[in-house]
């Protein structure tokens, strides 16, 4: 069943990405509303993308549940729940920075994520994973297996992170980054968690740390990173809104200890 679900996710994700590209005007995009803070923005195109994804999925599978960033949760009866970010990296999208994605995941009966699909809307790069079956990037019709980065010493790690929209939380995160930065090669703040995680899976960065991720930020990209062989953890167990840390298994424990020592 998971393969059928992934086929649906890819079909719908590509359609949503095409809609976003077609509707994005030149220059900056107008902000329709804000959410948790004045800097946490949503656009009318976010809403249109989610409406399209929800409609297409529930037309195909009317008994499924649906959890999206921009709309009300739908409780299903089938045991499958879709977890969707219609534009991950909305601030990048608003400013015309070409790093924003559609992220679609589905979890099944036991609550575990069974599939993840991420497409960089601006570039068309597509990534996917099935639980227990690995992760890949598409190059045309060819699937390129993802194996993560090679293990690196801490001082040679390129680390991706992100910041909260809440000023007080961002201040605490900035203090933690100040402690982390001298210990690693450098920091990257890309601006879309799903694309951070697939970049890690693709070996473009060495490690990741972030706080404040919602399920739609983490579900698809997290599975892709895990299926590429990376270790993901939270502060005291599974990765969650409190903390997400990811790195190669050979260096994960040392990196995780550093992250905690830095105050994340």
Phi, psi and omega per residue, in radians:
X1 nan -0.618 -3.071
X2 -1.041 -0.617 3.133
X3 -1.154 -0.680 3.077
X4 -1.111 -0.705 3.111
X5 -1.117 -0.694 3.127
X6 -1.166 -0.697 3.084
X7 -1.020 -0.730 3.113
X8 -1.145 -0.772 3.134
X9 -1.033 -0.743 -3.109
X10 -1.193 -0.747 3.128
X11 -1.060 -0.820 -3.107
X12 -1.240 -0.704 3.141
X13 -1.087 -0.718 3.120
X14 -1.176 -0.643 3.098
X15 -1.152 -0.734 3.120
X16 -1.132 -0.723 3.114
X17 -1.077 -0.708 3.110
X18 -1.122 -0.687 3.092
X19 -1.077 -0.790 -3.124
X20 -1.099 -0.785 3.120
X21 -1.060 -0.740 -3.084
X22 -1.190 -0.606 -3.051
X23 -1.567 -0.241 -3.097
X24 -1.248 2.092 3.112
X25 -1.345 2.949 3.020
X26 -1.184 2.660 3.121
X27 1.370 -2.739 3.139
X28 -1.361 2.603 3.121
X29 -1.622 2.420 3.098
X30 -1.189 2.517 3.122
X31 -1.592 2.210 -3.123
X32 -1.476 -0.570 -3.077
X33 -2.898 2.975 2.980
X34 -2.129 2.835 -3.051
X35 -2.029 -1.740 -3.006
X36 -1.218 -0.556 3.131
X37 -2.563 2.966 3.102
X38 -1.088 -0.318 3.115
X39 -1.643 -0.088 -3.137
X40 -1.670 1.633 -2.887
X41 -1.777 2.782 2.996
X42 -2.402 2.498 3.126
X43 -1.974 2.866 3.069
X44 -1.079 -0.481 -3.130
X45 -1.307 -0.607 2.968
X46 -0.923 -0.875 -3.067
X47 -1.120 -0.711 3.126
X48 -1.143 -0.690 3.120
X49 -1.098 -0.795 -3.139
X50 -1.156 -0.692 3.122
X51 -1.064 -0.730 3.109
X52 -1.103 -0.841 -3.101
X53 -1.065 -0.816 -3.131
X54 -1.071 -0.788 -3.116
X55 -1.098 -0.787 -3.096
X56 -1.149 -0.760 -3.110
X57 -1.165 -0.774 -3.080
X58 -1.330 -0.403 2.962
X59 -1.126 -0.750 -3.112
X60 -1.328 -0.581 -3.043
X61 -2.452 1.366 -3.001
X62 -1.152 -0.276 3.136
X63 -1.580 -0.023 -3.069
X64 -1.396 2.732 2.985
X65 -1.540 2.887 -3.072
X66 -2.600 2.215 3.063
X67 -2.199 1.929 3.136
X68 -2.104 2.806 -3.102
X69 -1.167 -0.581 -2.935
X70 -1.821 -0.074 -3.044
X71 -2.334 -3.135 3.125
X72 -1.242 2.507 3.069
X73 -1.214 2.421 3.051
X74 -1.907 2.163 3.116
X75 -1.580 2.149 -3.090
X76 -1.715 -3.096 -3.132
X77 -2.109 -0.105 -3.005
X78 -1.535 -0.270 -3.015
X79 1.576 -0.021 3.076
X80 -1.894 2.276 3.044
X81 -2.160 2.246 3.089
X82 -1.580 2.450 -3.117
X83 -2.197 2.036 -2.866
X84 -2.312 2.326 2.889
X85 -1.983 1.948 -3.016
X86 -1.264 -0.516 2.938
X87 -2.536 1.737 3.044
X88 -1.483 2.141 -3.027
X89 1.726 0.732 -3.062
X90 -1.068 -0.643 3.130
X91 -1.122 -0.749 3.031
X92 -0.989 -0.770 3.136
X93 -1.048 -0.792 -3.129
X94 -1.045 -0.728 -3.058
X95 -1.542 -0.102 -3.140
X96 1.433 0.367 3.047
X97 -1.473 2.140 -2.910
X98 -1.384 0.919 3.119
X99 -2.391 1.455 3.094
X100 -2.703 2.624 -2.874
X101 -2.449 2.751 2.793
X102 -1.665 2.276 -3.126
X103 -2.170 2.160 -3.108
X104 -2.308 2.208 3.061
X105 -2.305 2.847 3.023
X106 -2.437 2.357 2.986
X107 -1.975 2.609 -3.038
X108 -1.991 -3.022 -2.943
X109 -0.546 -0.900 -3.084
X110 -1.331 -0.033 3.129
X111 1.576 -0.037 3.121
X112 -1.494 2.555 3.093
X113 -1.230 2.175 -3.076
X114 -1.698 -0.481 -3.135
X115 -2.628 2.666 3.047
X116 -2.454 2.473 3.120
X117 -2.455 2.275 3.132
X118 -2.348 2.293 3.045
X119 -2.218 2.190 3.007
X120 -1.267 1.929 -3.023
X121 -1.040 -0.730 -3.035
X122 -1.253 -0.586 -3.060
X123 -1.850 -0.340 -3.087
X124 1.451 -0.003 3.101
X125 -1.092 2.346 -3.092
X126 -2.134 2.424 3.123
X127 -2.309 2.615 3.116
X128 -2.731 2.856 3.039
X129 -2.690 2.626 2.936
X130 -2.095 2.370 -3.106
X131 -0.995 2.177 3.128
X132 1.417 -0.008 -3.071
X133 -2.165 0.127 3.067
X134 1.617 3.115 -3.106
X135 -2.283 2.685 -3.110
X136 -2.699 2.853 2.962
X137 -2.027 2.420 3.075
X138 -1.477 2.375 2.950
X139 -2.110 1.616 -2.931
X140 1.161 -2.177 3.101
X141 -1.621 -0.102 -3.115
X142 -1.489 2.396 3.082
X143 -1.720 2.100 3.131
X144 -1.713 2.025 -3.116
X145 -1.139 2.385 3.118
X146 -1.720 2.336 -3.091
X147 -2.255 0.209 3.126
X148 1.250 -3.121 3.116
X149 -1.435 2.799 2.964
X150 -1.200 2.727 3.112
X151 -1.105 2.410 3.136
X152 -2.198 2.615 3.004
X153 -1.158 2.694 -3.058
X154 -0.950 -0.745 -3.060
X155 -1.237 -0.193 3.118
X156 -1.878 0.173 -3.105
X157 -1.429 2.328 2.918
X158 -1.664 2.035 -2.964
X159 -1.964 2.279 3.051
X160 -1.701 2.546 3.108
X161 -2.643 -3.137 3.088
X162 -2.653 3.028 -3.055
X163 -2.274 2.612 3.113
X164 -1.178 2.771 2.997
X165 -1.416 -0.291 -3.135
X166 -1.462 2.188 -3.004
X167 -1.046 -0.700 -3.101
X168 -1.197 -0.664 3.091
X169 -1.212 -0.709 3.130
X170 -1.059 -0.662 3.117
X171 -1.094 -0.744 3.106
X172 -1.137 -0.725 3.119
X173 -1.116 -0.678 3.119
X174 -1.076 -0.697 3.098
X175 -1.094 -0.691 3.120
X176 -1.149 -0.707 3.128
X177 -1.147 -0.654 3.084
X178 -1.008 -0.671 3.114
X179 -1.293 -0.591 -3.091
X180 -1.330 -0.684 -2.970
X181 -0.956 -0.763 -3.133
X182 -1.204 -0.224 -3.064
X183 -1.617 -0.222 -3.044
X184 -2.182 3.052 3.139
X185 -1.100 -0.857 -3.122
X186 -3.032 2.997 3.123
X187 -2.046 2.482 2.997
X188 -2.141 2.333 3.056
X189 -2.053 1.646 -2.978
X190 -1.437 -0.645 3.028
X191 1.795 0.149 3.067
X192 -2.640 1.959 -3.025
X193 -1.050 -0.707 -3.119
X194 -1.079 -0.665 3.139
X195 -1.337 -0.505 2.959
X196 -1.025 -0.844 -3.042
X197 -1.205 -0.665 3.094
X198 -1.287 -0.512 3.038
X199 -1.109 -0.676 3.061
X200 -1.117 -0.799 3.116
X201 -1.044 -0.569 -3.103
X202 -1.548 0.036 3.089
X203 1.362 0.303 -3.115
X204 -1.509 -0.317 2.994
X205 -2.351 2.971 -3.060
X206 -1.798 -0.436 -3.068
X207 -2.839 2.959 -3.041
X208 -2.583 2.531 2.988
X209 -2.624 2.364 3.085
X210 -2.775 2.644 3.039
X211 -2.054 2.643 3.025
X212 1.573 0.196 -3.129
X213 -1.274 2.343 3.030
X214 -1.547 2.913 -3.116
X215 -0.954 -0.676 -3.109
X216 -1.262 -0.360 3.056
X217 -1.297 -0.586 -2.909
X218 -1.800 -0.555 -2.860
X219 -1.019 -0.988 -3.054
X220 -1.248 -0.919 -3.126
X221 -1.091 -0.630 3.122
X222 -1.107 -0.750 3.099
X223 -1.136 -0.723 -3.137
X224 -1.060 -0.770 3.110
X225 -1.117 -0.769 -3.124
X226 -1.113 -0.751 -3.124
X227 -1.247 -0.292 3.025
X228 -1.455 -0.004 3.061
X229 1.801 0.070 3.134
X230 -1.425 2.729 3.009
X231 -1.707 2.283 3.057
X232 -2.084 2.426 3.128
X233 -2.613 2.774 2.921
X234 -1.732 -2.959 -3.101
X235 -1.152 -0.729 -3.079
X236 -2.281 0.495 -3.107
X237 2.756 -2.329 -3.104
X238 -1.136 2.596 3.072
X239 -1.066 2.443 -3.070
X240 -2.710 -2.935 -3.080
X241 -1.108 -0.528 3.138
X242 -1.149 -0.739 -3.081
X243 -2.892 2.420 2.958
X244 -2.243 2.160 3.097
X245 -2.204 2.385 -3.128
X246 -2.530 2.427 3.124
X247 -2.926 3.006 3.067
X248 -1.058 2.469 -3.094
X249 -1.047 -0.519 -3.111
X250 -1.188 -0.423 -3.078
X251 -2.106 0.071 -3.011
X252 -1.057 -0.835 -3.046
X253 -1.080 -0.739 3.116
X254 -1.136 -0.739 3.129
X255 -1.159 -0.741 -3.140
X256 -1.090 -0.709 3.097
X257 -1.081 -0.702 3.109
X258 -1.129 -0.782 3.130
X259 -0.982 -0.805 -3.133
X260 -1.176 -0.689 -3.141
X261 -1.138 -0.506 -3.135
X262 -1.365 -0.219 3.044
X263 1.781 0.247 3.081
X264 -1.227 nan nan
